[in-house]
Amino acid sequence: MKPTRTLFTILLLASLAALHAADPKPTTPSRDDAGWLREKGTPLFHDAFEREETGNGMKAIGNGWESATADRVPQIKQADLDGGILKLASATKEAGHAAHIHHDAGFADGGAVVRFKFPGLNKDEALTLGFVDRETKGIHAGHLCYGVLSQSNIVLMDSKTGVMNLEIRKRRQEYLDRKEKLPADLEALLKTKQITVPWKADIDWHELVLVTEGDELRFSIDGKLLAHHRSEGFAHPMKRWFSLLMPNTVWIDDVKIWKVK
């Protein structure tokens, strides 16, 4: 009997090991957020950029867009409408700030669909997009939440209850000014406010979808959910502006903004 029990135990353990090896590793859940916006949402805005810009001023892009950085360098063209494409080239050094354009939005849950391209004209092309509410007190410049797309990764960040919260910003800046390490509690808090996932950039056209639903921010490219994160700041009840920032060059072919709630 003893050899039989031993053999049974060996076979059982082998079977369990095989089942464990066959189990798929946890993956990012499948999610069609462009479809979710179309099915559940109301379109607020669409721009295919089929026009010409009117100079270099704050409203030169037209169709309700405003540039928060145009007046810093009125002699430099940072936005060029060319063949239905918005070609953005930031005068970051001259303006002392990355090019920043925004448009009215207005929702609690919803998002934006953006067809974009890194044209390969600069080494570190990147795109930051997200939502702003300058009517809310206690947040630097109303920055709520962002997705940051670089050459190597995607970052999702809750700015409202993270680095742009005025109290946190003030405390953090004191350590930065002294070039000191952040205290453990502050560093731990800020780590909960963002996530970073790998992504490899190229020079092709892509469709990007950034949505907020409750306390979750989700980021998809070409129909694939690549990053999602939960944080209380994402649930801010009014995303008044849709905001785009870029440190050098990005091309934008189409922008849609949707309201779900």
N, C-alpha and C positions, 0 to 999 in steps of 0.2 A: 504493500500500500504506500509505503513511504516514497519509493521511486515514482509511483504513479502521481502522487501529489506534487512531487518536485517537477515532473514533466508538465503537469497541468499549469503549475505556476509559471514555468518558463514560457509556455505557449500563450498564456494570458498576458504576461508582461510584453511579449513580442507583439501581440495584437494591439495592445494599448499604445505602444510606441509607434506602430505603423499608422494608427488613426491620428495620433498627435502630429506625425510628420505630414499627413495629408491635409490637415486643417490649414486653410489659407491664413496668411498673416492679416491682421487688421488693416484695412485700407480706408482712405477718405471716402465717405459715402457718396453715391452717385446723386447728382442733383442738376436738373435743367432749370437754372434760374432765369434764363432768357424766356423760356416757356412759362415759368411761374409769373413773370412780369406781364407777359401778353395775356395769360389766362385770368389772372386775378387783378391786374392793375388797370389804371387809367393813364393814357399817355399825356404827359405834361408839356413835352417839348421834343422837337426833332430838328436837326440841322444836318444837311448834306453839303453845305458850304459851296453851293453853286452860284457864286457871285464874286465880286472883287472887293477888296478892302478899301477903306477910305482914309488913307494916311496912316499915321502911327499913334494916334491918340487913344484914350481910354476906351472909347466906343467904336474904334475903327473896324473891328472884325464884323460888327453888325449883328442883327438878329438877336439882340438882347445880351450879347456877351460884353463883359467889361474886363479890362486889363488893370490889375492892381499895381502893375509895375511899369506901364507904358510911359507915364509922366516923369519917371525917374530918368529916362534916357530918350527924350522925344526925337532926338536926331538919329536914333538907330531903329531900324525896322525889325521887330521881333516876331511879327505874325504876317504871313504872306498867303493869300488865298490864290491858289494856282491849280486850274483844271479840276475844281471840285475838291481840292485837298487843302486843309489848313496846315501850312508848314510853319512850325514854331521853332525859332532859333533864339535862345535866351542870351541876352547881354548880361550874364550873371556878374562878371567882373566889374563892368562899368556901372551897373545898377546897384551893385551891392546886395542883390537878391535874385534868386531864380525867377524866371518868367512865371507869372501867376495870372491865370484868367479864370473867370467864374461866370455862372449863369444862375438865375433864379430856379429853385426846385420847389420845395414845400411839401414835405411828407414826414410821417413817423416811420412807416415801413415802405420800402420801395427801392429804387436804385437806378443805375445808369448802364447803358450798353454803348460801348465805344469801339469803333474800328480804328486800329492804330498800327503804326509801323515805326520801328527804329531804322532810320535810313542808312545808318552806318557811316555817317559823316563825322562822328566824334567817338572817341574811345569808350567813354563811360555814359552813354545815353541811358536815361532813366525817365520814369514817369510816375508822379505822385498824383493820385486822384482820391477825392473824398468829399466830405460834407462839412458845412460851416453854418453857424448861427451866431451872428454878431450881436443879436439882441439879448443873448444870455450873459449874465454877469459871472465873474469869477473864472473866465476862460480867456487866455491870451488870444486876441483877434478872432474869437469865436470858433477856433479849431476844435472840431468834434471827433472825427475819426477818418482814417486814411488807409488806403492800400498803396504800397510803394513797390513799384516794379523796377528792378535793376537788371544788370547784365547777368547776375548769378542767382538772384533770389527774389522772393516776394515777402514783404513784411506787412502784417495787419496790425494797426495800432489804435488803441482807445486813447485819444489825446485829451478828451474832456476830463477824465478822472486820472490821467497820467501826466505826461510832461507839460501839457498846456494848462493844467489847473494852476491858478495863480499862486496858491499857497505852496504846492509842490514845486512849481517852477522857481519860486524865490528861494526855497530851501536848497534845491538842487544846484542853483546857480552859485550859491555861496561856496560850495565845494569845488565846482568847476573853476571858479575864479582863482581859488587857492591851489588848483591842480591837485586836489586831494581825492582820495577814493571816497565814494558815497558810503554813508553809514549802512550797515547791513539791512536795517528795516526798510530804508528808502529804496535800496537796490532791489530787495525782494519784492516790494510793492510794484515797482516799475516793470519788473519781469513778468508780472501777471497781466500787464496791460498790453502786451503785444506778443506775436509769434512770428517766426521766420521759417520759411520753407524754401528748398532749393528750386530753381528754375533756370533754364539755359536760354538766353536771349538769342535772336537771330535777326535777319533783315527782311523777313516776310511780313505780309499783312496778317493781323490777328483780330478776332473779336473778343473783347474783354467785357466781363459783366461784374459789377460791384453792387451788392445789395445789402440792406439792413432789414432784419426781421426780428422784432423784439430786441433782445440783448445780444444778437448774433450778427457778425459781419462775415460775408462770404465773397470769395474772389474766384472767378472762373475765366478760363481762356479757351476759346474754340469749343465751347460746350462741355469742358471738363472742369469740375470743381477741384481747384488746386489748394485752396487754403480757406479755413473757417475758424473763427474764434469767438468766444463769448466773454463779454465784459459789460459792466453796467452802463458805461458811457454810450455804447451803441444804441441803447434804448431811448436816447434823447428824443423828446416828442416832436421836435420841429427841425428838420434839415432844410434850412432856408436856401442855401446855395449849394450848387455842385461846383467843385473846385478842381482845377488842373494846375499842377506845377511841374516844371521841367528845368533841369540845370543847363541843358545845352540844346539838342535837336530831337524833335519828335514830329511825326506827321499824323494828322487826324483826318479820317475820311468821313466819319459819320458819328453822330451822337444822339442818343435817345434817352430821355428821362421819364421814368414811370413812377406813379404813386399807387401803392397797394392799400395803405392805411394812412 
